[in-house]
Each structure stands twice: as structure tokens, then as C-alpha cells.
Amino acid sequence: MTSSALLTIILTPLLLLALATLLTWVERRLLGLWQDRYGPNRVGPGGLFQAVADGIKILFKQDWIPPFADRGVFILAPAIGMMTVLLSFAVIPFTMGTGIAGDLNVGLLFILAMMGLGVYAVVLAGWSSNSKFALLGGMRAAAQMISYEVFMGLSLLGVVMMAGSFSLHDIVAAQAGLWFIIPQCLGFGVFLLAGIAETHRLPFDLPEGENELGAGFHTEYSGMKFGMFFIAEYAGIVLVSCLVTTLYLGGWRGPLLPPAVWFLLKTGGMVAFFILLRAGLPRPRYDQLMALGWKVLLPLSLLNVMATGTILMLRASL
Amino acid sequence: MFNTLRTLFLTALHAFHRRATVQYPEQQPYLPPRYRGRIILSRDPDGEERCVACNLCAVACPVDCISLQKTETDGRWRPEYFRINFSRCIFCGFCEEACPTYAIQLTPDFEMGEYARPNLVYEKEDLLISGTGKYPDYSFYNVTGIPIPGKERGASERERPPIDLHSLLP
């Protein structure tokens, strides 16, 4: 028992890191596909080892801490980002029996809490860098995360109400008849947008905003600290995809194929969709992002909660 | 909202388009005959160097990458050395336009990568080719009025014999 638990503890981060590294290659190939070019296709079969080559290269790059930075916080920030994302994976039910840390009865809350903590990575990175671009990026990140966190939680309330539980295992179990994407389509849309904003992925990557902020909150980072932000971001994509799969797409449920395969397929599809968003959409202006959040998505998620509650109450009273 | 979804759909459709990339080392791009690449010095049909060391190419060159020195043997002008620094050359083709003897010509070849910069300085031996290049029949000394051994004044193509100023006949 203990030895297998230890093995899980050691293997999980390694596997997730490998997955996130692989995802950098997948993203570049897919972007290439959608932009009528090839992407990296030289190193190894189909360019697969490009991710390895990039990893080796970034490991040997100088890890420079600027003299004007707040040293302790500067080092801590990427670690926080990495840790919160990795911890969130603990409660995802990959198949019927297996999750990394088993079934937590407040699994969903745990993930929301970890995502909330993840904001600190970006904000602290921006702040401790002591540079204007990094600070602006961190500030944007703070505002964006706070506003999008609000209705990310609200949009999940519908799912929780229908399943009657915060446990991700129970939520998957409640989707035996019908996936929640159909009764909770509003919540699904809102959660998807909030998830993109939460991982600061491309249409909503204003904290990074290359064209106006240099590289945003990680302007001053180099070497493997920068790599950690990068890998945390890609692991975040996988995490949000896993969450969408679990909460709205029936988790590991599906006919014929084994549960793990279904989970992988759905998550992979979501990841591909995330990359498609990057390939297709331009970045909105900052006030547009805020307006969309507070004026459209928040009322929508409230409406979703209200409608779900009304229907559940009516059904209970019948 | 609809526009956004339409954009996403159209982007996804690009998965079925042909890729624009030319995968270069395996797949060679088409280079037209007048492509301006590596510079060569051609020879006339008799196998003699066409270059008469007139320096017009060096004057025309906007980046001053051509350097040469004239010598003279038997009334023919030749370059003692002719040097092109390809690390400077911008392949504009002005030297080819300036050349009165069609000696200097640009070729459809651009694969000139070197590991050391000095290797990009090409000497006359590196530049000279054995053929005539783009103008197979042209020979400068056949059309110019300059006499060389074996060709008297007036013996060139479309050249009349010189007028004898001492004769009184009309």
C-alpha cells in the first residue's frame, strides 16, 4: 500500500510533466496544420523529439535572477504555479475506480481552491519582477482571475445541484443517463470561457500580451523558471480539459471502448479545441474582456443557477 | 458569437487544405533561369576569359564587394585577380547589367553556406566557369574594334576596314 502510494506520488508529476512537454509539440503541430504549414517535423518521428530537445535546451539556459527582483518571491512564484496545477489532478476520476488520490467528497471545491491559489503564481511573478511590464501583466492577471473566478464557481453550481454532490466521482455517476452538457449547456459555455481565462490561454492571454507587454508577467524570467510557467500553463490546459470532460461530457462514460480510452479521447478533443481557439481567434482588448465577464457571463451563470434550481424544485414537488 | 464560431469552423477546415510549406532540402524549389544567385565569370566560345577588367562591375556594386586588378598581355586586358566577397554581396545583379562583355553573370544557385566567413571570399579560380553562360555565341574581341594578335584592325564582325587617310580617292 505505502510503496504503491509512493510510486504514485513519484510517477504522477513525472507523467504530467512529460504530458505537458509533449503538449508543446502537439500544439505546434496542430497550429501548423490549421495554418497550412508543418510545424516542427524534423527531430524524431514527426518531430516528436522536438519537445525533448526544447526541454534539454531550456534546462541548460542560464537561470538569471535580475538584481532588482524580490529574490525569494521571484523563485517561489513558478513553484506555486506548478504545484497548484499538479495538486488539482489528484481528485480527477480517470476511470470508475481510479483517481490519483481516490475520491474526495469536496473534490470540486478542492480544484476551485487550487485554481484560486494558482493566481498567486502569476500575480507574485509580476510583482516580484519589479519591472513595469511584468507588473502590468500581473495586475491584469489579478483582475482577470478575480472576475472570472466568480462565475467559474457559479457556472459549476448547476452541475453540483444536479448531481447533489461536490465529489467528482458522484458527478460522473450522475451523468449515467444524460451528459450534463445538454441540460447545463449555459453552464458549459460559461465554464469553458472561464477555464480559458483561468489558464490564461490564447484568446484571453492578456496577462502575457506579447504585443504590448513584452511577455507580461514572465518578462523577467528565463531558463527553467520560465519553463515551469510554460509547463504549468500546458498542464493547466490538460486540467481544464479533464474538468470539462468530467463535469459536462460524462467523464469516462461511453459505449464499447474501455473507460480510460473514453476519458483520454474526450480530454484530447478538448485540448485540441483549446489549440483551435488559439489558431482561430484574436485577443480581445482588456476592457472587452472585462465587459464580457461582468456584463454577459455573470448574468448568464446566475440565470443558469436560477433555471436549474427552479426546474429541480419543480421536479421534486411533482 | 456567430462570427466567432464561424471563424473557428473555417480555421478547422484548414486542416484539409494543402500546406504551403516547401520542405526545402528534400524538395527543391523551382528557380527560374534568370534567378539572381551565385555570381560566376564566363568564358567566350574560344575558352578565353571574357572579363576585360574594366572595373564597371566594381563601380556599379552598391556594397563594394567586387575587387579586381587589371593586367595587359598582347593588347588584351585581363584581371590579375578578381575577388567577390559573398558575405557582402546582396545579389542585386547590377554587376551583370554593368558588364560590357557579358563576363559576369548571376546563376540560379544560392546554396553557398560556409562555416567560416573567409570561405565566402571567392577568387577568380572559384568564379570562372568553363562555359559561356547565358550568351553562347558572344565573344567581345570579335565585335570590338580593338586589335589583338591574330585579328587586325577592321577585321571584326560588322566592321569596315579602316579608312586610309593618305589616299586622295573619294
Interface residues (C-beta under 8 A of the other chain):
Chain A: G32 L33 W34 Q35 D36 R37 Y38 L276 L277 A279 G280 L281
Chain B: T4 T7 L8 L10 T11 A12 H14 A15 H17 R18 R19 A20 T21 Q23
